[in-house]
Amino acid sequence: MSPRIAYLTGEYPRATDTFIQREVAGLRALGLTVETCSVRRTGVEHHTGPEQRAEAAGTFHVLEAALSWRLFAAHLAAWRRPGAWLRALRLAWRTRPGGIKATLYQFIYLAEAAVLAHHLRARGLTHLHNHIAKSSGTVAMLCAEMTGIPYSFTLHGPDIFYEPHYWRLDEKIARARFVACISHFARSQAMAFSDPAHWGKLHIVHCGVDPARYDRPRDGAGAHLLFVGRLAAVKGVPVLLEAMESLIADHPGLRLTLVGDGPERAALEARAEGLRGHVDFVGYKSQDEVAALLREATALVLPSFAEGLPVVLMEALAARVPVVATRIAGVAELVEDGVSGRLVAPGDAGGLRAALAEILGDGTLRAGMGAAGRARVVAEFDSAREAAWLAQLFEGYSGGTPPATLRPEGGA
C-alpha cells in the first residue's frame, strides 16, 4: 500500500520555491496522496498565479492552528500517549542548540510538532516529508518521535551547511527513513556530518523543471540579460551591476532585468541609479512570466556567493538560454563550462564581464550552448522523472525494499 504523505516546509507555497510545488504535483500525478503543510502562512504577495493561490488554500498552517484551540486538543491527544510525548520532549531537550532563546524556540517547535501530529492522525497520513531541513525539519523530527510516523527530508543547502551542529543535521539524518539530496555536493555535505552507517539512505533527487513549459520559439532580439532570484547579499548582484557598467560601452543597448525581491532591493536600486535605462527591477513573477522573459533573454546570469543547485538555471537551460554562473556548490553538476554556459569565480566582476562579453558577442556560441543545456535538463532534471524516482523511494522504504542506488537506473 502506498504511503499517504504529508509535505512540510516553513512556508508553502512561495514564489521562490516553485520546485516544491512541481514536486508535489508530480507525485500526485503518479497517484500518490500528498497533503501540504506549512509552518507559517505565506503572504499573498508571494503567490504568483492561480496554481499557487490554489495550493495556499489547500495547505494546513501549523502556527495558525497552534495559536487556536487546536493546540489544547493536540496536547490532550498527545498526553493519551504519554510515553511518546515524553520521548519527544527528551529529544527536544537533547537536541537544543544551547542558549536561552534557542531553547525557547525548541519548545515552540515541540508545540508545533504536537499540532502537526494531531493533524496527521486526523487525516490518516502515514509518512512525513520535509523540505528545507532547518526549523521545519526540527518540527518534523519531533513530530515523528511523537507519533511513530516515519519522516524523510530533502536536503538543499547551502545555509544549513554553515551551522550543521546548530540544526543537528546528524540527528536528523540518523532518524530519517531516507534523505533526498539535491546534488552530489549536498550528499557529500550530509556524509561529512553523519555516521557512515547512514550513508546508504542518502539518495540524490534533483529539483526539476518541466522542459515542455520552456520549449517555445525564442524571440529574443538585442542584448538582454536576465537575473532571477532573491535580492539578498548572498546572490552577488552588486558584482553583476559592476560588470554591467563596463559592458555597456561595447553594448549600448544592453538591458538587465532583475526578477525577484528581498531585503537588499532598495540598496540595489540605489546602486543601479547610474545604469538607469539599462536595468529594470520587476519584482516576483509567475512561472509563466519567467518563461516568457526567458524567451527574450540573451543569457541568464547568477553571480551568487552561495547556492544549492538553482532551479532557475534549469529553467534557463530548458529554454535554450546560455547561463553565466559562479562555480560553487553543485552548479557544475548542471552547467558544463564552455558547453552550456560559462562558470566564473564568485566575486570576480572582471571574470563575469569577460564571460558575458563572450556570450553576447557570438550568436553561434549561444545557439550551441542553448542546445546543449536543454539536452542536459531533459536527460537529468525533468521534474516528472524526478518525481517518479522520489515516489520509488517513498514506496520502496515504506514497503521494506528501499532502492540501493544513489539515482534511478541510468541516471547520473
C-alpha positions in Angstrom: 0.0 0.0 0.0 1.4 3.4 -1.0 2.1 5.8 1.9 -0.2 8.8 2.4 2.3 11.6 2.5 2.3 15.0 4.3 4.7 17.6 2.9 6.0 20.1 5.4 8.1 23.2 4.9 8.5 26.6 6.6 6.4 28.5 4.1 4.3 27.0 1.2 3.6 27.8 -1.5 6.1 30.6 -2.2 7.3 32.2 -5.4 11.0 31.3 -4.7 10.2 27.6 -4.1 8.1 26.6 -7.1 10.2 23.4 -7.4 8.4 22.1 -4.3 5.0 22.8 -5.9 6.1 21.0 -9.1 7.3 18.0 -7.0 4.0 17.8 -5.2 2.1 18.0 -8.5 4.3 15.3 -10.0 3.7 12.9 -7.1 0.0 13.5 -7.2 0.0 12.8 -11.0 1.5 9.4 -10.2 -1.4 8.6 -7.9 0.2 9.3 -4.5 -1.8 11.1 -1.8 0.2 14.2 -0.9 -1.2 16.9 1.5 0.7 20.1 2.1 1.5 21.6 5.5 3.3 24.9 6.2 4.6 26.2 9.5 3.7 29.8 8.5 1.2 31.2 6.1 2.9 32.8 3.2 1.9 36.4 2.4 -0.3 36.8 -0.7 2.4 38.9 -2.3 4.5 35.7 -2.6 1.8 33.8 -4.5 2.2 34.2 -8.3 -0.6 32.8 -10.4 -3.7 30.7 -9.8 -1.7 27.5 -9.1 -0.1 28.9 -6.1 -3.2 30.5 -4.8 -5.0 27.1 -5.1 -2.1 25.4 -3.2 -2.2 28.0 -0.5 -6.0 27.4 0.0 -5.4 23.7 0.5 -2.5 23.9 2.8 -2.6 23.2 6.6 -0.9 26.1 8.5 0.7 24.8 11.7 1.4 28.0 13.5 -2.1 29.3 13.0 -3.5 26.1 14.4 -1.1 26.3 17.3 -2.5 29.7 18.2 -6.1 28.4 18.4 -8.0 25.8 20.4 -6.2 23.1 18.4 -3.1 23.5 20.5 -5.0 22.3 23.6 -6.6 19.5 21.6 -3.3 18.5 20.2 -1.6 18.3 23.6 -4.6 16.5 25.1 -4.3 13.9 22.3 -0.5 13.7 22.9 -1.0 13.0 26.6 -3.1 10.0 25.7 0.3 8.6 24.6 2.5 10.0 27.4 5.4 7.8 26.6 5.7 9.1 23.1 5.2 12.7 24.2 7.9 12.4 26.9 10.3 10.8 24.3 9.7 13.8 22.0 10.3 16.2 25.0 13.6 14.4 25.8 14.6 14.6 22.1 13.8 18.3 22.0 15.9 18.9 25.1 18.8 16.8 24.0 19.0 18.4 20.5 18.5 22.0 21.6 21.3 24.3 20.2 22.1 25.9 23.6 21.3 29.3 24.9 18.0 30.6 26.4 16.5 31.9 23.2 17.3 28.8 21.2 15.9 26.6 24.0 12.7 28.5 24.0 12.4 28.1 20.2 13.0 24.4 20.7 9.9 24.2 22.9 7.9 26.2 20.3 8.9 23.6 17.8 7.7 20.9 20.2 4.3 22.6 20.5 4.1 22.9 16.7 5.1 19.2 16.4 2.1 18.3 18.6 -0.3 20.3 16.5 1.1 18.7 13.3 0.9 15.2 14.9 -2.8 15.8 15.7 -3.4 16.9 12.1 -1.5 13.9 10.6 -3.5 11.4 12.7 -6.8 13.1 11.8 -6.0 13.0 8.1 -4.7 9.4 8.2 -1.3 10.4 6.8 1.4 7.8 7.1 4.6 9.5 6.1 6.0 13.0 6.7 8.4 14.6 4.2 10.2 17.9 4.9 11.8 20.4 2.6 14.5 22.8 4.0 15.7 20.9 7.0 16.2 23.7 9.5 13.5 24.7 11.9 10.7 23.0 10.0 13.0 19.9 9.9 13.2 20.0 13.7 9.4 20.1 13.8 9.2 17.1 11.5 11.8 15.1 13.6 9.9 15.8 16.8 6.6 15.0 15.2 7.9 11.7 14.0 9.2 10.9 17.6 5.8 11.8 19.0 3.7 9.8 16.5 5.9 7.0 15.3 5.1 8.2 11.7 8.3 7.9 9.7 9.8 11.0 8.2 12.2 11.9 5.4 13.6 15.2 4.2 15.1 16.9 1.2 18.5 18.4 1.8 19.2 21.6 -0.1 21.8 23.9 1.4 23.9 25.9 1.4 22.9 27.7 4.6 22.3 24.6 6.7 25.9 23.5 6.0 27.2 26.7 7.7 25.6 25.5 11.0 25.1 21.8 10.8 25.6 21.2 14.5 23.2 24.0 15.5 20.5 22.4 13.4 21.6 18.9 14.4 21.9 17.6 10.9 23.5 14.5 12.2 20.5 13.6 14.3 18.0 14.4 11.6 19.8 12.1 9.1 20.1 9.3 11.7 16.4 9.4 12.4 15.1 9.9 8.9 13.9 7.0 6.9 15.8 8.4 3.9 17.3 11.7 2.8 16.8 13.2 -0.7 19.9 15.2 -1.5 19.5 17.7 -4.4 23.1 17.1 -5.7 26.2 15.1 -5.2 27.6 18.2 -3.4 24.7 18.2 -1.0 25.1 14.5 -0.4 28.8 14.9 0.3 28.0 17.5 3.0 25.5 15.1 4.5 28.2 12.5 4.6 30.6 14.9 6.3 28.1 15.4 9.1 26.7 11.9 9.6 27.8 8.4 10.6 28.9 6.2 7.7 26.2 3.7 8.8 23.6 6.1 7.4 25.2 6.9 4.0 23.2 4.2 2.2 20.0 6.1 2.7 21.4 9.4 1.2 19.9 9.4 -2.3 20.1 12.1 -5.0 16.8 13.6 -6.1 17.2 16.6 -8.3 14.8 19.5 -8.1 13.5 19.5 -11.6 11.5 21.5 -14.2 9.0 20.7 -16.9 11.1 21.1 -20.1 7.9 21.4 -22.2 7.0 24.6 -20.4 10.1 26.2 -21.8 10.1 24.6 -25.3 8.9 27.7 -27.2 10.4 29.6 -30.1 13.0 32.1 -29.0 12.1 35.7 -29.8 15.0 37.5 -28.2 16.5 40.4 -30.0 19.3 42.7 -29.0 21.3 42.2 -25.8 19.1 41.3 -22.8 20.5 39.8 -19.6 18.2 38.2 -17.0 18.6 37.6 -13.3 16.0 35.6 -11.3 16.4 35.3 -7.6 16.0 36.7 -4.1 17.5 40.2 -3.8 19.8 39.3 -0.9 23.5 39.8 -0.3 24.2 36.1 -1.0 23.1 36.5 -4.6 26.1 38.8 -5.6 24.0 41.3 -7.6 26.5 44.2 -6.9 29.1 42.2 -8.8 26.7 41.9 -11.8 26.0 45.7 -11.7 29.7 46.4 -11.7 30.2 44.1 -14.7 27.2 45.9 -16.4 28.9 49.3 -16.1 31.9 48.2 -18.3 29.8 46.1 -20.7 27.6 49.0 -21.7 30.4 50.7 -23.6 30.6 47.9 -26.1 26.8 47.1 -26.0 25.0 50.4 -25.6 21.6 48.7 -26.0 22.3 46.2 -23.2 19.4 45.6 -20.8 19.3 43.8 -17.5 16.1 42.6 -15.9 16.1 41.5 -12.3 13.2 39.3 -11.3 12.7 38.9 -7.5 12.5 40.8 -4.3 14.2 40.8 -1.0 16.0 42.8 1.8 18.6 44.3 -0.5 16.2 45.7 -3.1 16.3 49.3 -2.1 20.1 49.4 -1.8 20.5 47.7 -5.2 18.1 50.1 -6.8 20.2 53.0 -5.4 23.3 51.3 -6.6 21.9 51.0 -10.1 20.9 54.6 -10.4 23.8 55.3 -12.8 22.6 52.5 -15.0 19.1 54.0 -15.5 17.6 52.9 -18.8 19.6 49.7 -18.7 18.4 48.0 -15.5 14.8 47.1 -14.5 13.7 45.7 -11.2 10.4 43.9 -11.8 9.7 42.0 -8.6 8.4 38.5 -8.3 6.9 36.9 -11.5 4.9 33.7 -12.0 6.4 30.7 -13.7 4.7 31.6 -17.0 6.0 35.1 -16.8 9.6 33.9 -16.1 9.2 31.5 -19.1 8.2 34.5 -21.3 11.2 36.6 -20.1 13.5 33.7 -20.9 12.2 33.6 -24.5 13.6 37.2 -24.8 16.8 36.7 -22.9 20.3 36.5 -24.4 21.7 35.0 -21.3 20.7 34.3 -17.7 23.2 35.5 -15.0 23.5 34.2 -11.5 26.6 35.7 -9.7 25.8 34.1 -6.3 28.3 33.6 -3.5 26.5 30.5 -2.2 23.8 28.2 -3.7 22.4 24.8 -3.6 21.6 23.8 -7.2 19.5 26.7 -8.6 16.3 25.7 -10.3 16.4 28.9 -12.4 19.5 27.6 -14.1 17.5 24.6 -15.1 14.7 26.8 -16.4 17.1 28.8 -18.5 18.8 25.8 -20.0 15.5 24.2 -20.8 14.6 27.4 -22.7 17.9 27.1 -24.6 19.3 30.2 -22.9 23.0 30.1 -22.1 23.9 30.8 -18.4 26.7 32.6 -16.7 27.0 31.5 -13.1 29.5 31.1 -10.3 31.5 27.9 -9.9 30.1 27.0 -6.4 28.4 24.0 -4.7 26.5 21.8 -7.1 26.3 24.3 -10.0 29.0 22.4 -12.1 26.8 19.3 -11.9 24.3 21.1 -14.1 26.3 23.7 -16.1 29.3 22.5 -18.1 31.7 25.4 -18.6 32.1 26.3 -22.2 29.4 23.8 -23.3 26.1 25.0 -21.9 27.3 28.3 -20.4 30.2 29.8 -18.5 31.3 29.3 -14.9 33.3 32.1 -13.2 34.8 32.6 -9.8 32.4 34.1 -7.2 33.0 37.8 -6.6 35.1 38.3 -9.7 33.5 41.2 -11.7 36.2 41.1 -14.3 35.7 37.4 -14.9 31.9 37.8 -15.0 32.3 40.7 -17.5 34.5 38.6 -19.8 32.2 35.6 -19.8 29.2 37.8 -20.6 31.1 39.6 -23.3 32.0 36.3 -24.9 28.4 35.1 -25.0 26.9 38.5 -26.0 29.3 38.7 -28.9 28.8 35.2 -30.5 25.4 34.1 -31.7 26.7 30.7 -32.9 28.2 30.1 -29.5 24.8 31.0 -27.8 22.9 28.6 -30.1 25.3 25.7 -29.4 25.2 26.3 -25.6 21.4 26.6 -25.7 21.0 23.2 -27.4 23.5 21.5 -25.1 21.8 23.0 -22.0 18.4 21.8 -23.0 19.6 18.3 -23.7 21.2 18.2 -20.2 18.0 19.3 -18.5 15.8 16.9 -20.5 18.1 14.0 -19.6 18.7 14.7 -15.9 16.4 17.4 -14.5 12.9 16.6 -15.8 10.5 17.1 -12.9 8.3 14.2 -13.9 11.2 11.8 -13.9 12.5 13.1 -10.6 9.0 12.8 -9.1 8.9 9.1 -10.3 12.3 8.5 -8.6 11.1 10.1 -5.4 7.9 8.1 -5.5 10.1 5.0 -5.9 11.9 6.0 -2.7 8.7 6.6 -0.7 7.2 3.3 -1.8 10.4 1.3 -1.5 11.2 2.4 2.0 7.5 2.1 3.0 7.4 -1.5 1.7 10.7 -2.5 3.2 12.5 -2.8 -0.2 14.4 0.5 -0.5 16.4 1.2 -3.7 20.1 0.6 -3.2 21.2 3.2 -5.8 22.0 6.9 -5.5 20.0 7.7 -8.6 17.4 5.8 -10.7 18.9 3.2 -13.0 20.6 5.1 -15.9 20.6 8.4 -14.1 23.7 10.5 -13.3 
